[in-house]
Amino acid sequence: MKKLKVGIVGCGSIANGKHLPAMRRNGGFEVVAFCDLIRERAEKTKESFGTADARIYTDFQELVKEELDAVYVLTPNNAHAPATIAALKAGKNVMCEKPMAKTYEEAKAMVEAAKESGKILTIGYQNRYRKDSRFLKRFCVDGEMGEIYFAKAHAIRRRAVPTWGVFIDEEKQGGGPLIDIGTHALDLTLWMMDNYEPYSVTGSVFRKLADQKETGNAFGDWDPEKFTVEDSAFGFIKMKNGATIYLESSWALNSLEVDEAKTTLCGTKAGADMKDGLRINRVKYGRQCIEKPELRPGGVDFFSGDEEKPEDVEQEVFYQAVALGEPLVVRPEQAMVVTQILEAIYESARTNETVYFS
């Protein structure tokens, strides 16, 4: 197995908790450079995941000058575009965390930089690699759903506002739950529908609970003064072919119906949701049926099987793309449309008008 030499830009929780452990399990990566605005954080991450001679930087413009096969951009959202574009222009392949960018214009610039450089760019939508997602995608591709004309994208938490890092900082992130977890739900939904042509978006954005105290938050009480993003957001999306999507997202909402990174699909031949595991609904022999595929490993006494982690599949797909030229699963042009729609929801809520696309 060829080892890919990679550099990490951003040494926070997503690097240490998701990407780097998965890269280590994969065995095909050699992390030789680390960059973070806080040098000590980069040094600590190097101790855990880097080679003995790995270099440390506080400026990503210096890191991208290294001889690297790929750069991982794992920063707050406001640095996704500049770091990614710099890496692509330096001739490096890039894995960028979701969302692709704060704005649609930034996302377009990233796609253009990838085209001009001829290098690979993909975005960290790891929920596509879950077993239920892959099963449902094949179901859709095989035509079992028929025409998917209505869908829901679910990203609802009752009280789980992330209180670490810069998640609740609008300037660095560009938004709250909509851009953080709503992006996963929308990506899944568009991917299943294979529909990336929006016609219009109407959105509502709320900051209704952020000033409360004794919040019952899963991660401890947040600081209202630092909470500068929304606590919930909703969007009504019409596609050019008439299909309709309802997107719901929240970090804090007085709701007992909690779903994250899930989709509901309604087609002319069948429907599907992820509410209680993956459920397929359709009519068969004149009767309404619900089918639940068995996606758990094992099935044998005293053997639970090996559970494949989505982040491990994500790393293997990226490795195969860079090392062997295999196709991507998450294409940047798709992620760009996700960013376009999210931005339109924020714009619609701000202006109280529907946003139309040309």
N, C-alpha and C positions, 0 to 999 in steps of 0.2 A: 504494500500500500504506500503510495506516494504521500509524504507528509506535506501539507500545505502550511506555509509560513504566514501567520496572520498577526495583525495588530488590533488592539482594542482601544476604541475611543469612548471613554465614559466607563468608569469602574465602580458604578453603584450597584444597587440591588439586582437589576435585571441582568447585569453582566455576571455577578457572583452567584445569583440564585438560579438563573436559567441557562444562559449560553455557555459559560465556561465549564460547568459540570457536564453538560451534554457533549461538549467538544472533547472533554477528557474521556468520557465513556466511548465516544466514537473511535478515538485513537488515530484519526487521520489529520490532526491539527497540531501544530507546534506554535505556541504563542510566544512571540519574540519581541513584542513591543506593547507598551501600555501608556495610555494618555489620560490624564484627568486634570481638571483645574486645581484640584487639591492633590499635590504631589504625594503626600503620605498615603492617600487612598490608592493611588496607582502602585505605590511600592508594596502595600499590603496585599493587593490583588496579585502582583507578580510573585510574592512569596507563596501564595496558594496555588497558582495556576501557570506561572511562567517558567521559561527555561532559565538556567542559572545566569546566563549572560543577557537576558532580556533587557531592553533599553526602556528608560522612563522619560516621559515627556509631559509638559503641561500645555503644549500648543499642538493641535492636530496637524497644522501645516508642516510641522517638523516631522511628525510620525509618518506622514504619507510619502516622505522622501526615501524611506527605508525600502529595501528589496523585499517586497511582500507579495504573496499571492492574493491576499484579501484583507480588507479592513472591515471590522464590525463597528457600526455606529450605534452606540447604546447610551446616548446622552438624553437630557431633557429635549422636548420637542423642538425648541427654538434653534437647536444646533444640528438637527437632522439634515437639513438641506445644505448648509455651508460645509459641514464635514464630509457628507456624501459626495458632493460635487468636487471638492478638493481631492478626495481619494480617487474618483473616477478620472479626473483630469491627469492625475499622476499615474494612471495606468493600472489601477488596482480594482479588483472585483469587490463588490460591497454587499454586505448583509446589514440592512438598516432596520432598527426596531420600529414597531408601529407606534402611532400612526405615521404615515409616510412623511408628512410635514405639517406645519401649522397652517399653511395656506395652499390653495390650489396653484397659485403662481409658483410657489417654491417647488411643489410636486412636479409641475410641468418642466421646470428647469432641471430637476433631477433626471427625469426621463430623457430630456434632450442631451444632457451630459453623458448618460449611458449610451445613447445612440452614437454620439460623436466619438466616444472613446472605444466603442466596440466591446466594452467590458460588461460583466454581469452585474445586475442590480436586482435585489429581491428584498421584500419587506417581511418582518417577523410576525406574520399572521399564523401562529402555530396551531390555532384551533382547526384549521383545515386538515391537520394530520391526525386528529382524533379518529378512533375507529368508527364511531357513529357518523362522523362527517364524511369519511371516505366511503362508507357503505351507501349513505344517502346520495353522495355525488354520483356514484356509479349507477344508482337507481334512476337518477335524473338523466344522466348521459344515455342510458339505454332506452329512454323514452317511456319509462314506466309511469311517470307523472303526467305525461301528456303536456299540454301547454300550461305553464305555471303563470297564472294571471293575478294572484293575490298572495301576499306573504307578510309575515311579521318578523321583525328582528328584535330579539329580547336581550336587554342588558340591565336588569333591575336588581339592585341591592336594597334591602330595607334600611339598614344602618351599617355601612361599611365604607366610610370615607377614609382613604389612605392618608395618614397623618405624618408620614415621614417624607423626606426628600422635598421635591417641589411640586407635588401633584396638585396642590390647591392654589398654586401661583399662576394666575392667568397670563402674566407676561412671558414666563418661561414655557408654559404648556399650551397656551392658546385656548384652553377650556378645561372643563371638568369631566364628568362621567361620559358625556357624549363623545369626546375625542379620545378618552381613555379606554372605556369598555364598550361603548356604543359602536366604536369602530370595528371591533371584533364581530359583533352581531351583524352589522351591515355587510362586512366583507363576506361572511358565511352565506348570507342570503343572496347577494348578487352573484356569488360564485355558483351556488346551486341553480339559480335561474339562468346563468350564463347570459346576463343582460347588463350591459354597461352603458346604456344610452338613456340618461334621465331627461325628462321633459320639463318637470316643474317640481318645486319643493316648497312646502309650507311648514314652518317650524314654530315651536313654543319652547322657551327656555325659562327656568325658574330658579330663583335663589330664595327659598322660603323658609328653610330650616337651619341655614348656616349660622344664624345669630343665636341659636338656642344653647342653653347650658344643660349639664347633666343629660347628655345626648343618647346614652346607651350605645354608643358607637363601638363596633367590634374591635377597633384599634385604639380605643381610648378617646377621650374628648378632644375635639379639634379646637384650634384657636380661631375664633370668629374674625379677628382682625387680619389674619393671614389667609382666610378663606375668601379668595377673590374670584372664584369661578362659580358656575352654577351647581346646584345640588341635584337637579334633574332636567331632562330635555327630551323633547318628543318631535318627531317629524313625519309628515305625510308626503310620500314621494310617488310621483307618477312618471312612468317610463314612456318612451316614445311609442312603444307598441301598445300602450294602454294599460299595461300591468301596473299594479299598485302595491306599494310597500308601506307598512306602518312601523316606524322605529321608535322604541321606548328605551330610555336609559336613566339610571339614577344611582347615586351613591347613598342618598338618604331620601326615603319616601315612605310615608305611612301606608305600606302595602304588605299584605301577607303573601301575595303572589310574587315570588322571587325566582328569577331566572337570569343566567348570565351566559353570554356567548352561545345563544341558542337561536334557532330559526323555526318558524312554522310556514309550511308551504301548502298552497291549494292549487291543484292542477285539474285538468279536464278528465284525467284517468284515475288519479289518486291524490291523496293528501298525506302530509307527514308533519310530525312535530318531535321535539326533543324534551317534552314536558316530564315524561316518566320513562326515561330511556328513549331510544328511538322507536317511534310508533308510526306505522304505515296504516292509513285508513283508505278503504275502497269498497266498491260493491263487487261481489263475486257470486255467480250463479243466482243473481237476484237477491242476495242478502248482504247487509252491511257487515264488513269484516274489519278487524283490527289485527295487524301482524306486528310482532315484536321480534326482530332478529336477535339471536343470542350472540352478543359481542364480547362476552367475558372469556378470558383464557381458561384452559383447564377442561372441566367436565369429567374428570376422572377422580375417584376417591384418593385422597391424600396427595393430590397434585393440583396446585392452583394455576400452573402455567406461568409464563413470563409476560408481564404486563408491559406493552410497548408504550413508551412515553412520547407524547406529541413532539416535545422539544428534541428528542433523539432522532425522530424521523426528519424533522426540520433540518438538523445538522447534516444528516446523511444526504438529503436532497441537495443541499448547498454544496457539499463535498463533491457529489457526483457531477453537478453542473460545472464546477470550477475545474476539477481534475480530469473529467472524462467527457465534458461537453454534453451531458445529458440535459433534457429540458427542465425548466423551472416549473414549480407548481404555482407559486405566487409571482405573477408578472407585474412589473412596475406600472404598466399602463392600467391594469386593473386597480391597483392600490391608489393611483392618481384619481380615479373616479370616486372612490370612497371618500378621499379628502375633499373633492369637489362638492359632494353631497353634504358632508358634515359642515363645511363652510357655509353652504347655502342655508342650512337649518339655522345656524347662528345669525346669518344676515336677515333671513325672513323674520326671526323673532325680534331682531333689533328694529327693523323698519315696519313691522306688522303688515308686511306684504308678501305675496307669493313671489318666489324667485323662478324665473323661466330661463331655460337654456336654449341656445341657438342650435 
